[in-house]
């Protein structure tokens, strides 16, 4: 079976809107799940929304 690449999950800081790549976390099946960083590298805030949900969370 051919390897199918995983899609990177991106997160957007709700404070300054800088986009971050999700941190890959290995799971038992050999795949990954992605989590937002602990804090934004640009502003230091800690609240993120996945890029897929950004349009729905924006006010």
Secondary structure by P-SEA (a helix, b strand, c coil): ccbbbbbbbbbbccccccccccbbbbccccbbbbbcccccccccccccccccccccccc
